[in-house]
Amino acid sequence: MTVQSPWFPLFTAALLVIYYRVPGQWQWRVLLTGSGCFYLWAGKAYLGFLLLTLVSTYLAARQMGDGQGREDRKKRRPWLILCLTVNASALMLCKSCLLPGAKELLAGSRVEFLTLGLPLGISFYTLQTMGYLIDVYRGTVEPERNFGKFSLFAAWFPQLIQGPVSGFSQLGPQLTAAHPYDGQRLSFGAQRVLWGYFKKLVIADRLAPAVTALRQEQTVGGGFLVLTILYAVQLYGDFTGGVDIALGVSECFGIRLPENFRQPFFAKNTAQYWRRWHMTLGTWMKTYVFYPVSVSAPVRRLSRWARARLGGFGKRVGVYLATGVTWLATGVWHGLTPNFLVWGMLNCLVIVLSQELTPLYRRFHSRFGWKDKPWYGVFEGIRMFLLMNLIRACDLYADPREYFHRLLSLFSVPLWRQPVPALGLTGADWGILALGIGAMLLVSLLQQRAGSLRQLLWRGNPWLRYGLTFLLLVAVLLFGRYGVGYEGTNFIYSQF
């Protein structure tokens, strides 16, 4: 069973009926049973990896939380290092089995199934349990003594596919608390699920053939520019659609997961963009990678040395080093092929250059005064959209040389002289996409200005709310890419 299969809504509906029928103290057990059934139904071949993470993290946290280990970090540290090493190694093993050549190397072996794809949710539940373990080590979270409750936190089924990444202190208590039936909450959750399916099935999956066609070897110049734009729309619809489904399903059960996106394409600079895109991953990397690296003893020594010899720039050396390590870790988390390492370092380079050029920007704006012009805000948005899309296109090519060849072709091949290949979409497809993308843009604009549209609709005329929800359902059923003869595309971030 996958989230985009017809069985998923039926499974969720049946679980909701049982959930609100049992006493409150039993509700978390229903969620645990449902999450276990979902994992067994969707990825039982990889169950061993989930059990390894659950058992190792639970035992290590209990050891760190018991006795003298609570007071002395030195006694906790071996358990922390051992458990982090075990789980990071399991994640890297699975990712390495997807590298080019691994399938031929492992053909006929007992672990050949690892070359078919990553175990369900491993990238997300590994980060989530690592964060929990580090919090226990730091003493900011008490270790969960009930193995079932800890397992539910790590393997809550809506967020297994592509997050968001939640903290134990925020999610754990919600999962085990009693939640009485709330019609408004159920309505809000269902609306968000429908909106997620709309973005995934109507927009992202409909664009998939065009993105595949544009990845051909001969696509350079203008074709590559079109690819970067279409891939950005596909990825946004796919990723945010999946997250909307996860947040909506959770909300139906009375559980609020953290938001993962906040209109990222409305950002005006790189810092804003990464505060709006995949926010929970950014928070995790900042909390568990950037801050520890930036205050570590070697980086502090380097910073003192740099300040003494490099003046003002030396004050920022430690921060830039921590930034580089963070983006390297982010790239590795996405994949072990070289393109993801290049993607991480390109993002780091843009952020560092932007920081270093800030004084120049200020003098420029002081001289010309364009910053206050309405059109300049539009220019900043378009600039950031194109820049982030050009970097993100690195996802599509495992060999960075192929990526840079196409990137440089933007400057060597006139855009108007490079024909775009056939994209495999009909006029009706383009019409549906135009309306769908327009609707997605309109909703984003309204959310940017007015906040929650669901709250506004709830306070307004109920017939308007019912009508819009019905239209959304009809749009998904009529225009969604699914059904007999259609091979549905998996969520893009499930490969990470």
C-alpha positions as CSV (number, residue, x, y, z in Angstrom):
1,M,0.0,0.0,0.0
2,T,1.2,3.5,-0.9
3,V,-0.2,6.8,0.0
4,Q,-1.3,7.4,-3.6
5,S,-3.2,4.1,-3.8
6,P,-7.0,3.9,-3.2
7,W,-6.3,1.7,-0.2
8,F,-4.7,4.4,1.8
9,P,-7.8,6.6,2.3
10,L,-9.9,3.5,3.1
11,F,-7.2,2.3,5.6
12,T,-7.1,5.8,7.2
13,A,-10.9,6.0,7.4
14,A,-11.2,2.6,9.0
15,L,-8.5,3.5,11.5
16,L,-10.3,6.8,12.3
17,V,-13.6,5.0,13.1
18,I,-11.8,2.6,15.5
19,Y,-9.8,5.5,17.0
20,Y,-12.8,7.5,18.0
21,R,-14.7,4.5,19.2
22,V,-12.2,3.3,21.8
23,P,-11.6,4.9,25.2
24,G,-9.0,7.7,25.2
25,Q,-6.4,5.7,27.1
26,W,-6.4,3.1,24.3
27,Q,-6.2,5.5,21.4
28,W,-2.4,5.5,21.2
29,R,-2.5,1.7,20.9
30,V,-4.8,2.0,17.9
31,L,-2.3,4.3,16.3
32,L,0.6,2.0,17.0
33,T,-1.3,-1.0,15.6
34,G,-2.3,1.0,12.5
35,S,1.3,2.3,12.0
36,G,2.6,-1.3,12.3
37,C,0.0,-2.6,9.8
38,F,0.9,0.2,7.4
39,Y,4.6,-0.6,7.5
40,L,4.0,-4.3,7.1
41,W,1.7,-3.7,4.2
42,A,3.9,-1.2,2.5
43,G,7.5,-2.4,3.2
44,K,7.7,-5.6,5.2
45,A,10.9,-6.7,3.4
46,Y,12.7,-3.8,5.2
47,L,11.2,-4.3,8.6
48,G,14.6,-5.3,10.1
49,F,16.0,-1.8,9.5
50,L,13.1,-0.2,11.4
51,L,13.4,-2.7,14.3
52,L,17.1,-2.1,14.5
53,T,16.5,1.6,14.9
54,L,13.7,1.2,17.4
55,V,15.5,-1.3,19.6
56,S,19.0,0.3,19.5
57,T,17.7,3.8,20.2
58,Y,15.3,2.7,22.9
59,L,18.0,0.8,24.8
60,A,20.7,3.4,24.3
61,A,18.3,6.1,25.6
62,R,17.3,4.1,28.6
63,Q,21.0,3.5,29.4
64,M,21.8,7.2,29.2
65,G,18.8,8.1,31.3
66,D,19.3,5.6,34.1
67,G,21.5,6.0,37.2
68,Q,24.7,8.0,37.1
69,G,24.5,8.5,33.4
70,R,21.9,11.2,34.0
71,E,24.5,13.4,35.7
72,D,27.6,12.6,33.9
73,R,27.8,13.0,30.1
74,K,31.1,11.1,29.9
75,K,29.2,8.0,30.9
76,R,26.5,8.6,28.4
77,R,28.7,9.4,25.5
78,P,29.7,5.8,24.5
79,W,26.0,4.8,24.3
80,L,25.3,7.9,22.2
81,I,28.3,7.3,19.8
82,L,27.5,3.6,19.5
83,C,23.8,4.1,18.7
84,L,24.4,7.0,16.3
85,T,27.1,4.9,14.5
86,V,24.8,1.9,14.1
87,N,21.9,3.9,12.8
88,A,23.9,6.1,10.5
89,S,25.7,3.1,9.1
90,A,22.4,1.3,8.4
91,L,21.2,4.4,6.5
92,M,24.4,4.8,4.6
93,L,24.4,1.1,3.7
94,C,20.9,1.4,2.2
95,K,21.9,4.5,0.3
96,S,25.1,2.9,-1.0
97,C,23.1,0.0,-2.4
98,L,21.4,2.4,-4.8
99,L,24.7,3.7,-6.2
100,P,25.4,2.9,-9.9
101,G,26.8,-0.6,-10.3
102,A,25.4,-1.8,-6.9
103,K,22.6,-3.8,-8.6
104,E,25.1,-5.8,-10.7
105,L,27.4,-6.3,-7.8
106,L,24.7,-7.6,-5.4
107,A,22.8,-9.6,-8.1
108,G,21.8,-13.0,-6.7
109,S,22.8,-12.2,-3.1
110,R,20.5,-12.2,-0.1
111,V,20.6,-8.4,0.0
112,E,19.7,-7.9,-3.6
113,F,16.3,-6.4,-2.5
114,L,18.3,-3.4,-1.1
115,T,19.0,-2.2,-4.7
116,L,15.3,-1.7,-5.4
117,G,14.8,1.3,-3.2
118,L,15.3,2.7,0.3
119,P,13.5,1.1,3.2
120,L,10.2,2.9,3.8
121,G,10.9,6.1,5.7
122,I,14.4,5.3,6.8
123,S,15.9,8.7,6.1
124,F,13.2,10.4,8.2
125,Y,12.8,8.0,11.1
126,T,16.6,7.8,11.4
127,L,16.9,11.6,11.7
128,Q,14.0,11.7,14.1
129,T,15.4,9.0,16.4
130,M,18.9,10.5,16.3
131,G,17.5,13.9,17.4
132,Y,15.6,12.1,20.2
133,L,18.8,10.3,21.3
134,I,20.9,13.5,21.3
135,D,18.2,15.3,23.3
136,V,18.3,12.5,25.9
137,Y,22.1,12.8,26.0
138,R,21.9,16.5,26.6
139,G,19.3,16.0,29.3
140,T,16.6,18.1,27.6
141,V,14.3,15.1,27.1
142,E,13.5,12.3,29.5
143,P,13.9,8.8,27.9
144,E,10.6,7.1,27.1
145,R,10.3,4.0,29.2
146,N,7.4,2.5,27.2
147,F,8.8,0.8,24.1
148,G,5.4,0.9,22.4
149,K,5.0,4.7,22.9
150,F,8.6,5.3,21.7
151,S,7.9,3.1,18.6
152,L,4.8,5.1,17.8
153,F,6.8,8.3,17.9
154,A,9.5,6.9,15.5
155,A,7.1,5.1,13.1
156,W,3.9,7.3,13.0
157,F,2.7,6.2,9.6
158,P,1.6,9.5,7.9
159,Q,5.1,10.9,8.2
160,L,7.0,7.8,7.2
161,I,7.0,8.7,3.5
162,Q,8.6,12.1,3.5
163,G,8.3,13.7,6.9
164,P,8.1,16.2,8.4
165,V,10.9,15.5,10.9
166,S,9.4,16.0,14.4
167,G,10.9,16.4,17.8
168,F,10.0,14.0,20.7
169,S,8.9,16.8,23.0
170,Q,6.6,18.1,20.4
171,L,5.1,14.9,18.9
172,G,5.5,12.3,21.6
173,P,2.9,13.6,24.1
174,Q,0.4,14.3,21.3
175,L,0.5,10.7,20.1
176,T,-0.2,9.2,23.5
177,A,-2.8,11.8,24.7
178,A,-6.5,11.2,24.5
179,H,-8.3,13.1,21.6
180,P,-12.0,13.4,21.7
181,Y,-13.9,13.7,18.4
182,D,-13.8,17.2,16.9
183,G,-15.7,17.9,13.7
184,Q,-13.8,21.0,12.9
185,R,-10.5,19.3,13.3
186,L,-11.6,16.4,11.1
187,S,-12.9,18.8,8.5
188,F,-9.7,20.7,8.4
189,G,-7.6,17.5,8.2
190,A,-9.7,16.2,5.3
191,Q,-9.4,19.5,3.4
192,R,-5.7,19.4,3.7
193,V,-5.5,15.8,2.6
194,L,-7.5,16.6,-0.5
195,W,-5.3,19.6,-1.3
196,G,-2.2,17.4,-1.0
197,Y,-3.7,14.9,-3.4
198,F,-4.5,17.7,-5.8
199,K,-0.9,18.9,-5.9
200,K,0.5,15.4,-6.2
201,L,-1.9,13.7,-8.6
202,V,-3.2,16.7,-10.7
203,I,0.0,18.7,-11.0
204,A,3.2,16.8,-10.0
205,D,2.3,13.5,-11.6
206,R,1.0,15.2,-14.8
207,L,4.3,17.0,-15.2
208,A,6.4,13.9,-14.7
209,P,6.5,12.8,-18.4
210,A,7.6,16.3,-19.5
211,V,10.4,16.3,-16.9
212,T,11.5,12.8,-18.0
213,A,11.5,13.9,-21.7
214,L,13.7,17.0,-20.9
215,R,16.3,14.9,-19.1
216,Q,17.4,13.5,-22.5
217,E,21.1,13.9,-23.4
218,Q,20.4,16.4,-26.2
219,T,18.5,18.8,-24.0
220,V,20.7,21.9,-23.5
221,G,20.3,25.6,-23.5
222,G,16.6,26.7,-23.6
223,G,15.5,23.1,-23.1
224,F,17.5,22.9,-19.9
225,L,16.0,26.2,-18.6
226,V,12.5,24.8,-19.2
227,L,13.5,21.7,-17.4
228,T,14.6,23.6,-14.3
229,I,11.3,25.4,-14.1
230,L,9.1,22.4,-14.7
231,Y,11.1,20.3,-12.3
232,A,10.7,23.0,-9.6
233,V,7.0,22.9,-10.0
234,Q,6.9,19.1,-10.1
235,L,9.0,18.8,-7.0
236,Y,7.1,21.5,-5.1
237,G,3.7,19.9,-5.9
238,D,5.0,16.4,-5.1
239,F,6.8,17.2,-1.9
240,T,4.4,19.7,-0.4
241,G,1.5,17.5,-1.6
242,G,2.9,14.6,0.4
243,V,3.5,16.7,3.4
244,D,0.0,18.1,3.2
245,I,-1.4,14.6,3.2
246,A,0.8,13.7,6.2
247,L,-0.3,16.8,8.2
248,G,-3.9,16.4,7.2
249,V,-4.2,12.8,8.2
250,S,-2.5,13.5,11.5
251,E,-4.8,16.4,12.1
252,C,-7.8,14.1,11.6
253,F,-6.5,12.1,14.6
254,G,-6.0,15.3,16.6
255,I,-2.2,15.4,16.1
256,R,-0.4,18.5,14.8
257,L,2.8,17.9,12.9
258,P,5.2,20.8,12.4
259,E,4.8,22.8,9.2
260,N,7.5,22.0,6.6
261,F,6.9,24.8,4.0
262,R,5.9,28.4,4.0
263,Q,5.6,29.8,0.5
264,P,9.3,29.3,-0.3
265,F,9.1,30.7,-3.9
266,F,8.1,34.1,-2.4
267,A,11.5,34.4,-0.8
268,K,13.7,37.3,-1.8
269,N,17.1,35.8,-0.8
270,T,18.8,32.5,0.0
271,A,18.4,32.9,3.8
272,Q,14.6,33.4,3.4
273,Y,14.3,30.5,1.0
274,W,15.9,28.0,3.3
275,R,13.8,29.2,6.2
276,R,10.7,28.4,4.1
277,W,11.7,25.2,2.3
278,H,11.8,21.8,4.1
279,M,11.9,23.7,7.4
280,T,12.0,20.7,9.7
281,L,15.1,19.3,8.0
282,G,16.7,22.8,8.3
283,T,15.9,23.0,12.0
284,W,17.3,19.5,12.6
285,M,20.6,20.3,10.8
286,K,20.9,23.6,12.6
287,T,20.2,22.1,16.0
288,Y,22.3,18.9,15.7
289,V,25.0,19.8,13.2
290,F,25.6,23.5,12.8
291,Y,25.5,24.6,16.5
292,P,27.6,21.7,17.8
293,V,30.2,22.2,15.1
294,S,30.3,26.0,15.5
295,V,31.0,25.7,19.3
296,S,33.3,22.7,19.1
297,A,36.8,23.2,20.5
298,P,38.6,22.8,17.1
299,V,36.4,25.4,15.5
300,R,36.8,27.8,18.4
301,R,40.6,27.5,18.1
302,L,40.4,28.1,14.4
303,S,38.2,31.1,14.9
304,R,40.7,32.6,17.4
305,W,43.5,32.0,15.0
306,A,41.5,33.5,12.0
307,R,40.5,36.6,14.0
308,A,44.1,37.4,14.9
309,R,45.3,37.1,11.3
310,L,42.4,37.8,9.0
311,G,40.6,40.7,10.7
312,G,36.9,41.0,10.0
313,F,36.7,38.0,7.7
314,G,38.4,35.9,10.4
315,K,35.4,36.4,12.7
316,R,33.2,34.6,10.2
317,V,35.6,31.7,9.4
318,G,34.2,29.5,12.1
319,V,30.6,30.2,11.1
320,Y,31.4,29.4,7.4
321,L,33.1,26.2,8.3
322,A,30.1,25.1,10.3
323,T,27.9,26.1,7.4
324,G,30.0,24.0,5.0
325,V,29.8,20.9,7.3
326,T,26.0,21.4,7.6
327,W,25.5,21.5,3.9
328,L,27.8,18.6,3.4
329,A,25.7,16.6,5.8
330,T,22.5,17.8,4.1
331,G,23.9,16.6,0.7
332,V,24.9,13.2,2.1
333,W,21.4,12.8,3.7
334,H,19.9,13.3,0.2
335,G,22.2,10.7,-1.4
336,L,25.7,9.4,-1.8
337,T,26.1,10.1,-5.5
338,P,28.4,13.1,-6.2
339,N,25.6,15.3,-7.5
340,F,24.1,15.6,-4.0
341,L,27.5,16.6,-2.6
342,V,27.8,19.2,-5.3
343,W,24.3,20.4,-4.7
344,G,25.1,20.9,-1.0
345,M,28.3,22.8,-1.7
346,L,26.6,25.0,-4.3
347,N,24.0,26.1,-1.7
348,C,26.8,26.7,0.8
349,L,28.7,28.8,-1.8
350,V,25.7,30.9,-2.6
351,I,25.0,31.6,1.1
352,V,28.6,32.4,2.0
353,L,29.0,34.7,-1.1
354,S,25.7,36.4,-0.3
355,Q,26.9,37.1,3.2
356,E,30.2,38.4,2.1
357,L,28.7,40.7,-0.5
358,T,26.1,42.2,1.9
359,P,28.1,45.4,2.4
360,L,28.4,45.8,-1.4
361,Y,24.6,45.3,-1.8
362,R,23.9,48.0,0.9
363,R,26.1,50.5,-0.9
364,F,24.5,49.7,-4.2
365,H,21.0,50.2,-2.8
366,S,22.0,53.3,-1.0
367,R,23.3,54.7,-4.3
368,F,20.4,53.8,-6.6
369,G,17.5,53.4,-4.2
370,W,15.9,50.5,-6.1
371,K,15.2,48.5,-2.9
372,D,12.1,50.6,-2.2
373,K,10.7,50.3,-5.7
374,P,7.7,47.8,-6.1
375,W,9.2,46.2,-9.2
376,Y,12.4,45.4,-7.4
377,G,10.6,43.0,-5.0
378,V,9.3,41.1,-8.1
379,F,12.8,41.1,-9.6
380,E,14.2,39.6,-6.3
381,G,11.6,36.9,-6.3
382,I,12.3,35.9,-10.0
383,R,16.0,36.0,-9.3
384,M,15.7,33.7,-6.3
385,F,13.3,31.3,-8.1
386,L,15.7,30.9,-11.1
387,L,18.8,30.6,-8.9
388,M,17.4,27.9,-6.6
389,N,15.9,26.0,-9.6
390,L,19.3,26.0,-11.4
391,I,20.9,24.5,-8.3
392,R,18.1,22.1,-7.6
393,A,18.4,20.6,-11.1
394,C,21.6,19.0,-9.9
395,D,19.2,16.3,-8.4
396,L,18.6,15.0,-11.9
397,Y,22.1,14.0,-12.9
398,A,24.2,11.6,-10.9
399,D,27.3,12.7,-12.8
400,P,28.0,16.4,-11.9
401,R,29.9,16.8,-15.2
402,E,26.6,16.3,-17.1
403,Y,24.9,18.8,-14.9
404,F,27.6,21.5,-15.4
405,H,27.6,20.8,-19.1
406,R,24.0,21.6,-19.3
407,L,24.3,24.6,-16.9
408,L,27.1,26.1,-19.1
409,S,25.0,25.5,-22.2
410,L,22.8,28.3,-21.0
411,F,25.6,30.7,-21.9
412,S,27.0,28.9,-24.9
413,V,23.8,28.0,-26.8
414,P,21.3,30.8,-27.6
415,L,18.1,30.1,-25.9
416,W,16.0,30.8,-29.0
417,R,18.0,28.4,-31.2
418,Q,17.7,25.3,-29.0
419,P,14.5,23.4,-29.8
420,V,12.6,21.8,-26.9
421,P,11.9,18.1,-27.5
422,A,8.4,16.7,-27.5
423,L,7.2,16.6,-23.9
424,G,4.5,13.9,-24.2
425,L,1.7,16.1,-22.9
426,T,-1.5,17.0,-24.8
427,G,-3.2,20.4,-25.0
428,A,-5.7,19.2,-22.4
429,D,-2.8,18.3,-20.1
430,W,-1.3,21.8,-20.4
431,G,-4.7,23.3,-19.8
432,I,-5.2,21.3,-16.6
433,L,-1.7,22.2,-15.5
434,A,-2.3,25.9,-16.1
435,L,-5.4,25.9,-14.0
436,G,-3.9,23.7,-11.3
437,I,-0.7,25.8,-11.0
438,G,-2.8,28.9,-11.1
439,A,-4.9,27.6,-8.2
440,M,-1.8,26.6,-6.3
441,L,-0.3,30.1,-6.8
442,L,-3.6,31.8,-5.7
443,V,-3.8,29.7,-2.5
444,S,-0.2,30.6,-1.7
445,L,-0.8,34.3,-2.3
446,L,-3.9,34.2,-0.1
447,Q,-2.1,32.3,2.7
448,Q,0.8,34.8,2.5
449,R,-1.6,37.7,3.1
450,A,-4.5,36.3,5.1
451,G,-3.1,33.2,7.0
452,S,-5.1,30.0,7.2
453,L,-7.7,29.8,4.5
454,R,-9.4,26.9,6.3
455,Q,-10.0,29.2,9.3
456,L,-11.5,31.9,7.0
457,L,-13.8,29.3,5.3
458,W,-14.9,27.9,8.6
459,R,-16.0,31.3,9.9
460,G,-17.7,32.1,6.6
461,N,-20.7,30.7,4.8
462,P,-20.7,26.9,5.3
463,W,-22.1,26.3,1.8
464,L,-19.1,28.0,0.3
465,R,-16.9,25.7,2.3
466,Y,-18.8,22.7,1.2
467,G,-18.8,23.8,-2.4
468,L,-15.1,24.4,-2.6
469,T,-14.3,21.1,-0.8
470,F,-16.6,19.3,-3.3
471,L,-14.9,21.0,-6.3
472,L,-11.5,20.0,-5.0
473,L,-12.6,16.4,-4.6
474,V,-14.1,16.4,-8.1
475,A,-10.9,17.9,-9.5
476,V,-8.8,15.2,-7.9
477,L,-11.1,12.4,-9.1
478,L,-11.5,13.8,-12.7
479,F,-8.0,15.2,-13.4
480,G,-5.7,13.2,-11.1
481,R,-3.2,10.8,-12.7
482,Y,-4.2,7.4,-11.4
483,G,-6.2,4.3,-12.2
484,V,-6.0,1.4,-14.6
485,G,-3.3,1.7,-17.2
486,Y,-1.5,4.4,-15.3
487,E,1.8,3.7,-13.5
488,G,1.7,6.2,-10.6
489,T,5.0,7.9,-9.7
490,N,6.3,7.5,-6.2
491,F,7.0,10.5,-4.1
492,I,10.3,12.1,-5.2
493,Y,11.6,12.5,-1.7
494,S,11.1,8.8,-0.9
495,Q,14.3,8.2,-2.9
496,F,16.2,10.4,-0.5
